[in-house]
Amino acid sequence: MPFEYAPAPEATDHVRIAPRYDLFIGGRFVRAHSRRRFPTVNPATEEVLSEVAEADEADVDRAATAAAGAFPAWSALPASRRARYVFRLSRLIQERARELAVVETLDGGKPIKESRDVDVPLAAAHFFYYAGWADKLEWAFPNRRPRPLGVAGQVIPWNFPLLMLAWKVAPALAAGNTLVLKPAETTPLTAMLFADICQQAELPPGVVNIVTGGGQTGALVVGHPAVRKVAFTGSTEVGKLIQRQLAGTGKRLTLELGGKAANVVFDDAPLDQAVEGIVNGIYFNQGHVCCAGSRLLVQESIVGPLLEKLKQRLGTLRVGDPLDKNTDVGAINSPQQLEKIRGLVQSGVEEGAELYQPECRLPERGYWFPPTLFTNVAQSSRIAREEIFGPVLSVLTFRTPDEAVEKANNTPYGLSAGVWTEKGSRILWMSERMRAGVVWANTYNRFDPTSPFGGYKESGFGREGGLQGLLPYVELAR
């Protein structure tokens, strides 16, 4: 019998969301040249939270010009002073953690316990980590003289708005670059709060510039002639467009794109622990995770007991108000994403896979989808090949380690993977053969600022995090 949980709503009285937000250029908020605005909506209630300025070509040019103008002084600043600024940003994120967590949940739909316990602490940790590297770049790259590149153009997604901002902004600033950041159009609010944090930290004007808007705004940032380095996290389709756009320009580029990760469970794995890892791997953040373990590969001899335990666990997941501390699965980010999830789930049913969804009452307003499990999934099925980006798990089976590797690698993506087994030698054997940028062993979705993250194949190239995360932002001279 499932437990009954009393409501445990997170307080919101300490949060003030402005009815309108302007662009952040040259250290201050300025009105958009376009005079256009677009709403940002709470996906759990469909209520408009705020209206945000939409940047046009003139606005992006103003931002890039401000970043280029700030670059000489910022790059010439003693590295220890740059480190203090980056460290100050980290401390201010920590001080405003409750506010940032609530806004992240309101704007994106993810459960407050994930915003509070994962997104915001990790964002602060990334700034703290790269603050430490700012005055040690010569030790980071021995026998080389690292130099900043100039203006970085950074485009971030809607699934981890503040964390992806930290992944990109922190190493860029630590290395001495200035930047123009374009947040996702459905989740711009924590970027706007970060602009306020930059003012609070007394960051020199023009070092960080934030322009909001849709895909066209992002394309303008990427293509601006003042931008020397582009960092993009998002869909593989857009990543390919950006790579074509930048071909022959000489601009540095890192791409962190889609994924279709395999979570491989062997017959000697501790099943209860594996079930928790599987749930965390696919239902964390409603499956809005590029490295989500959306393909579960189970050794045939244990598929029965594992599925029984997994279905029982799905029945205990709480779907509902993201601001409730008891909620496990929040709202889908947008109606467009919800429609995509529904379409791919329907294709799975039509292709013969068996659908399982636990009984759960979905709220009447907002964008919701229940935790979903497919069995009897063919390798050729769309739900086994395409990135769903939702709370949908496809279960496949294997008999031998060689077959597990072959099925795990049978995808155009190569971002992440998981292995569950008691044998350390098998973990190493699998990790050597799985074509994935990150392989987790007996855990899943574990991140640390010191550890690089990135993919292969259509999951992109370049690394973010760790010492390797600095490399795309410096030129190494002898």
LOKOLDREN-639929 format. One record per residue (C-alpha): x, y, z. Coordinates in steps of 0.5 Angstrom, whole numbers. Each point is the difference from the previous one (the first is absolute). Layout:
<pts>
xx X, yy Y, zz Z
...
</pts>
This chain:
<pts>
xx 0, yy 0, zz 0
xx 3, yy 7, zz -2
xx 2, yy 5, zz 5
xx -5, yy 6, zz 1
xx 4, yy 7, zz 0
xx -2, yy 6, zz 3
xx 1, yy 6, zz -5
xx 7, yy 3, zz 2
xx 0, yy 6, zz -5
xx 6, yy 4, zz 0
xx 0, yy 8, zz 2
xx 0, yy 5, zz -6
xx -1, yy 6, zz 4
xx 7, yy 2, zz 0
xx 0, yy 0, zz -8
xx -2, yy 6, zz -4
xx 0, yy -1, zz -7
xx -1, yy 6, zz -4
xx -6, yy 1, zz -5
xx 5, yy 2, zz -5
xx 8, yy -1, zz -2
xx 4, yy 3, zz -5
xx 7, yy -2, zz -3
xx 6, yy 0, zz 4
xx 6, yy 4, zz -4
xx 6, yy 4, zz 3
xx -2, yy -1, zz 7
xx -7, yy 2, zz 0
xx -7, yy -2, zz -2
xx -2, yy 4, zz -7
xx -6, yy 0, zz -4
xx 0, yy -4, zz -6
xx 1, yy 3, zz -7
xx -6, yy -4, zz -2
xx -5, yy 2, zz 5
xx -2, yy -7, zz 0
xx -2, yy -5, zz 6
xx -2, yy -7, zz 1
xx -3, yy -3, zz 6
xx 3, yy -5, zz 4
xx -5, yy -5, zz 3
xx 0, yy -5, zz 6
xx -1, yy -7, zz -3
xx -3, yy -2, zz 6
xx -6, yy 5, zz 0
xx 0, yy 3, zz -7
xx 1, yy 7, zz 3
xx 4, yy 5, zz -3
xx 6, yy 2, zz 5
xx 3, yy 6, zz -3
xx 1, yy 3, zz -7
xx 7, yy 0, zz -3
xx 3, yy 4, zz -5
xx 2, yy -3, zz -7
xx 7, yy 2, zz -3
xx 0, yy 2, zz -7
xx 7, yy 1, zz -4
xx 1, yy 7, zz 2
xx -1, yy -3, zz 8
xx 5, yy -6, zz -2
xx 5, yy 5, zz -3
xx 0, yy 5, zz 6
xx 1, yy -6, zz 5
xx 6, yy -3, zz -4
xx 3, yy 7, zz -1
xx -1, yy 1, zz 8
xx 4, yy -7, zz 1
xx 5, yy 2, zz -5
xx 1, yy 7, zz 3
xx 1, yy -3, zz 7
xx 5, yy -6, zz -2
xx 6, yy 4, zz 0
xx 0, yy 2, zz 7
xx -3, yy -6, zz 2
xx 5, yy -5, zz -3
xx 6, yy 5, zz 3
xx -3, yy 0, zz 7
xx 5, yy -4, zz 5
xx -3, yy -7, zz 0
xx -1, yy 0, zz 7
xx -5, yy 6, zz 0
xx -4, yy -4, zz -6
xx 0, yy -6, zz 5
xx -3, yy 5, zz 5
xx -5, yy 2, zz -4
xx -2, yy -8, zz -2
xx 0, yy -2, zz 7
xx -4, yy 6, zz 2
xx -5, yy -2, zz -5
xx 0, yy -7, zz 3
xx -1, yy 3, zz 7
xx -6, yy 4, zz -2
xx -3, yy -6, zz -4
xx 0, yy -4, zz 7
xx -3, yy 6, zz 4
xx -6, yy 1, zz -5
xx 0, yy -8, zz -1
xx -8, yy 0, zz 3
xx -2, yy 5, zz -5
xx 4, yy -3, zz -6
xx -3, yy -7, zz 2
xx -7, yy 3, zz 0
xx 0, yy 4, zz -7
xx 3, yy -6, zz -3
xx -5, yy -5, zz 2
xx -6, yy 6, zz -2
xx 3, yy 1, zz -7
xx 2, yy -7, zz -2
xx -4, yy -5, zz 4
xx 5, yy -4, zz 3
xx -1, yy -2, zz 8
xx 2, yy 4, zz 5
xx 4, yy -5, zz 3
xx 4, yy -1, zz -6
xx 1, yy 8, zz -1
xx 2, yy 1, zz 7
xx 5, yy -6, zz 1
xx 3, yy -1, zz -7
xx -1, yy 6, zz -5
xx 2, yy 5, zz 5
xx 5, yy -3, zz 4
xx 4, yy -3, zz -6
xx -1, yy 7, zz -4
xx 4, yy 4, zz 6
xx 5, yy -6, zz 1
xx 2, yy 1, zz -8
xx 1, yy 7, zz 2
xx 4, yy -1, zz 6
xx 4, yy -6, zz -4
xx 2, yy 5, zz -6
xx 2, yy 6, zz 5
xx 5, yy -5, zz 3
xx 3, yy -1, zz -7
xx 0, yy 8, zz -2
xx 7, yy 1, zz 2
xx 3, yy -7, zz -1
xx -1, yy 0, zz -8
xx 8, yy -1, zz -1
xx 0, yy -6, zz 5
xx -7, yy -3, zz -4
xx 4, yy 0, zz -7
xx 8, yy -1, zz 2
xx 5, yy 3, zz -5
xx -6, yy 4, zz -3
xx -2, yy 7, zz 0
xx -8, yy 0, zz 1
xx -3, yy 6, zz -3
xx -8, yy 2, zz 0
xx -3, yy 0, zz -7
xx -5, yy 6, zz 0
xx -7, yy 0, zz 0
xx -4, yy -7, zz 1
xx -7, yy -1, zz -2
xx -4, yy -5, zz 4
xx -7, yy -3, zz -1
xx -3, yy -4, zz 5
xx -6, yy -5, zz 1
xx -6, yy 0, zz 4
xx 1, yy -6, zz 4
xx 5, yy 3, zz 5
xx 0, yy 7, zz -1
xx 5, yy 2, zz 5
xx 4, yy -6, zz 0
xx 2, yy 1, zz -7
xx 1, yy 7, zz 1
xx 5, yy -1, zz 5
xx 3, yy -6, zz -4
xx 2, yy 5, zz -5
xx 1, yy 7, zz 3
xx 4, yy -2, zz 6
xx 6, yy -3, zz -5
xx -1, yy 6, zz -5
xx 1, yy 5, zz 6
xx 6, yy -4, zz 3
xx 4, yy 0, zz -6
xx -1, yy 7, zz -1
xx -5, yy 1, zz -6
xx -7, yy 4, zz 0
xx -6, yy -3, zz -2
xx -7, yy 1, zz -3
xx -5, yy -5, zz 2
xx -7, yy -2, zz -3
xx -4, yy -4, zz 5
xx -6, yy -5, zz -2
xx -6, yy 4, zz -2
xx -5, yy -4, zz 5
xx 5, yy 0, zz 6
xx 3, yy 7, zz 0
xx -1, yy 2, zz 7
xx 6, yy -2, zz 4
xx 4, yy 3, zz -6
xx -3, yy 6, zz 2
xx 1, yy -1, zz 7
xx 8, yy -1, zz -1
xx 0, yy 6, zz -4
xx -2, yy 3, zz 7
xx 5, yy -4, zz 3
xx 6, yy 3, zz -4
xx -2, yy 7, zz 2
xx 0, yy -2, zz 7
xx 7, yy -3, zz -1
xx 2, yy 7, zz -3
xx 2, yy -4, zz -6
xx 3, yy 5, zz -5
xx -5, yy 2, zz -6
xx 0, yy -4, zz -6
xx 4, yy -6, zz 3
xx -7, yy -4, zz 0
xx -6, yy 2, zz -5
xx -6, yy -4, zz 0
xx -5, yy 1, zz -6
xx -7, yy -4, zz 0
xx -4, yy -2, zz -6
xx -1, yy -6, zz -4
xx 4, yy -4, zz -5
xx 1, yy 6, zz -5
xx 3, yy 4, zz 6
xx 5, yy -6, zz 1
xx 2, yy -1, zz -7
xx 2, yy 8, zz 0
xx 4, yy -1, zz 6
xx 3, yy -6, zz -3
xx 2, yy 3, zz -6
xx 2, yy 7, zz 2
xx 7, yy 2, zz -3
xx 2, yy 2, zz 7
xx -1, yy -7, zz 3
xx 6, yy -4, zz 0
xx -2, yy -6, zz 4
xx -7, yy -4, zz 0
xx -3, yy -4, zz 5
xx -7, yy -4, zz -1
xx -4, yy -5, zz 4
xx -6, yy -2, zz -3
xx -3, yy -4, zz -6
xx 4, yy -4, zz -5
xx -3, yy 3, zz -6
xx 1, yy 7, zz 3
xx 7, yy -2, zz 1
xx 1, yy -2, zz -7
xx -3, yy 6, zz -3
xx 5, yy 4, zz 5
xx 6, yy -4, zz -3
xx -2, yy 2, zz -7
xx 0, yy 7, zz 2
xx 6, yy 0, zz 3
xx 4, yy -4, zz -5
xx 6, yy 4, zz -3
xx -1, yy 6, zz 5
xx 6, yy -2, zz 5
xx -4, yy 0, zz 6
xx 1, yy -5, zz 5
xx -6, yy -4, zz 2
xx -3, yy -5, zz 5
xx -6, yy -4, zz -1
xx -4, yy -4, zz 6
xx -6, yy -3, zz -4
xx -5, yy -6, zz 1
xx 1, yy -7, zz 2
xx -4, yy -7, zz 1
xx 4, yy -3, zz 5
xx 1, yy -7, zz 2
xx -1, yy -2, zz 7
xx 3, yy -7, zz 1
xx -2, yy -5, zz 5
xx 3, yy -7, zz 1
xx -2, yy -6, zz 4
xx 4, yy 1, zz 6
xx -2, yy 8, zz 1
xx -3, yy 1, zz 7
xx -7, yy 1, zz -3
xx -3, yy 5, zz 5
xx 6, yy 5, zz -1
xx -1, yy -1, zz -8
xx -7, yy 2, zz 1
xx 1, yy 6, zz 3
xx 6, yy 2, zz -5
xx -5, yy -2, zz -6
xx -5, yy 5, zz 3
xx 5, yy 5, zz 1
xx 2, yy -1, zz -6
xx -6, yy 1, zz -4
xx -5, yy 4, zz 4
xx 4, yy 5, zz 3
xx -2, yy 7, zz -2
xx -6, yy -3, zz -4
xx 5, yy -4, zz -5
xx 2, yy 7, zz -2
xx 8, yy -2, zz 0
xx 4, yy -1, zz -6
xx 4, yy -5, zz 3
xx -6, yy -4, zz 3
xx 0, yy -7, zz 0
xx -6, yy -1, zz -4
xx 2, yy -7, zz -3
xx 0, yy -6, zz 5
xx 4, yy -6, zz -2
xx -1, yy -6, zz 5
xx 3, yy -6, zz 0
xx -5, yy -5, zz -2
xx 0, yy -5, zz 7
xx -2, yy 6, zz 4
xx -5, yy 4, zz -4
xx -6, yy -3, zz 3
xx 2, yy 2, zz 8
xx 3, yy 7, zz -3
xx -6, yy 2, zz -3
xx -4, yy -2, zz 6
xx 4, yy 4, zz 4
xx 0, yy 6, zz -5
xx -8, yy 0, zz -1
xx -1, yy 0, zz 8
xx 5, yy 6, zz 1
xx -3, yy 4, zz -6
xx -7, yy -1, zz 4
xx 3, yy 4, zz 6
xx 3, yy 6, zz -5
xx -4, yy 6, zz 2
xx -2, yy 4, zz -6
xx -3, yy 7, zz 1
xx 1, yy 7, zz 3
xx 8, yy 2, zz -1
xx 0, yy 4, zz 6
xx -2, yy -6, zz 4
xx 6, yy -3, zz 4
xx -3, yy -6, zz -1
xx -1, yy 0, zz -7
xx 5, yy -5, zz -5
xx -2, yy 2, zz -7
xx -2, yy 7, zz -1
xx -3, yy 3, zz -6
xx 2, yy -1, zz -8
xx 3, yy 7, zz -2
xx -4, yy 2, zz -5
xx -6, yy -2, zz -5
xx 4, yy -1, zz -6
xx 5, yy -5, zz 4
xx -6, yy -4, zz 3
xx -3, yy -1, zz -7
xx 7, yy -3, zz -2
xx -1, yy -4, zz 6
xx -7, yy -3, zz -2
xx 2, yy -1, zz -7
xx 6, yy -4, zz 1
xx -4, yy -4, zz 6
xx -5, yy -1, zz -5
xx 5, yy -3, zz -5
xx 2, yy -5, zz 5
xx -7, yy -3, zz 1
xx -1, yy 0, zz -8
xx 7, yy -4, zz -1
xx -2, yy -5, zz 5
xx 3, yy 2, zz 6
xx -4, yy -1, zz 7
xx -1, yy 6, zz 4
xx 0, yy 0, zz 7
xx -2, yy 6, zz 4
xx -2, yy 0, zz 8
xx -6, yy 3, zz 2
xx 0, yy 7, zz 2
xx -4, yy 6, zz 0
xx 3, yy 6, zz -4
xx -2, yy 7, zz 1
xx -6, yy 3, zz -4
xx 4, yy 6, zz -2
xx 8, yy 0, zz -3
xx 4, yy -4, zz -4
xx 0, yy -7, zz 3
xx 2, yy -7, zz -2
xx 1, yy -6, zz 4
xx 6, yy -5, zz 1
xx 0, yy -5, zz -5
xx 3, yy -6, zz -2
xx 0, yy -4, zz -6
xx 2, yy -8, zz -1
xx 1, yy -4, zz -6
xx 3, yy 6, zz -3
xx 4, yy -2, zz -7
xx 7, yy 3, zz -2
xx -4, yy 3, zz -6
xx -5, yy 4, zz 4
xx 0, yy 7, zz 0
xx -1, yy 0, zz 8
xx 7, yy -4, zz 0
xx 3, yy 5, zz -5
xx -2, yy 7, zz 1
xx 1, yy 5, zz 6
xx -7, yy 0, zz 3
xx 2, yy 5, zz 5
xx -5, yy -2, zz 5
xx -2, yy -5, zz 6
xx 0, yy -6, zz -5
xx 4, yy -6, zz 1
xx 1, yy -5, zz -6
xx 2, yy -7, zz 3
xx 5, yy -5, zz -4
xx 3, yy -6, zz 1
xx 7, yy -4, zz -1
xx 3, yy -6, zz 2
xx 8, yy 1, zz 0
xx 4, yy 6, zz 1
xx 2, yy 0, zz -7
xx -7, yy 1, zz -2
xx -1, yy 5, zz 5
xx 6, yy 4, zz -3
xx -3, yy 0, zz -7
xx -7, yy 2, zz 2
xx 2, yy 5, zz 4
xx 5, yy 3, zz -5
xx -6, yy -1, zz -6
xx -2, yy 8, zz 0
xx 2, yy 6, zz -3
xx 1, yy 3, zz 7
xx 6, yy -1, zz 5
xx -1, yy 5, zz 6
xx 0, yy -5, zz 6
xx -2, yy -7, zz 2
xx 0, yy -4, zz 7
xx 2, yy -7, zz 2
xx -3, yy -4, zz 6
xx 4, yy -6, zz 2
xx 4, yy -2, zz 6
xx 6, yy -2, zz -4
xx 5, yy 6, zz -1
xx 4, yy -4, zz -5
xx -7, yy 0, zz -4
xx -1, yy 8, zz 1
xx 7, yy 1, zz -3
xx -1, yy -5, zz -6
xx -7, yy 4, zz -1
xx 3, yy 7, zz 1
xx 6, yy -1, zz -5
xx -5, yy -3, zz -6
xx -6, yy 5, zz 1
xx 0, yy 6, zz -4
xx -2, yy 5, zz 5
xx 3, yy 6, zz 3
xx -2, yy -2, zz 7
xx -1, yy -7, zz 3
xx -3, yy 0, zz 7
xx 1, yy -7, zz 3
xx -5, yy -2, zz 6
xx -3, yy 7, zz 0
xx -3, yy 5, zz -5
xx -1, yy 8, zz -1
xx 6, yy 1, zz 4
xx 4, yy 7, zz -1
xx 5, yy 4, zz 3
xx 4, yy 6, zz -3
xx 7, yy -3, zz 0
xx -3, yy -6, zz -5
xx 0, yy 2, zz -7
xx -7, yy -2, zz -4
xx -1, yy 0, zz -7
xx -2, yy -5, zz -6
xx 2, yy -4, zz -6
xx -3, yy 0, zz -7
xx -7, yy 4, zz -1
xx 1, yy 1, zz 8
xx 5, yy 6, zz -2
xx 7, yy 1, zz 2
xx 4, yy 4, zz 5
xx 0, yy -1, zz 7
xx -3, yy 5, zz 6
xx 2, yy -1, zz 7
xx 7, yy -2, zz 3
xx 6, yy 3, zz -3
xx -2, yy -2, zz -7
xx -6, yy 5, zz 1
xx 6, yy 5, zz 0
xx 3, yy -2, zz -7
xx -6, yy 3, zz -5
xx 1, yy 7, zz 3
xx 8, yy 1, zz -1
xx 5, yy 0, zz -5
xx 6, yy -4, zz 2
xx 7, yy 4, zz -2
xx 7, yy -3, zz 0
</pts>
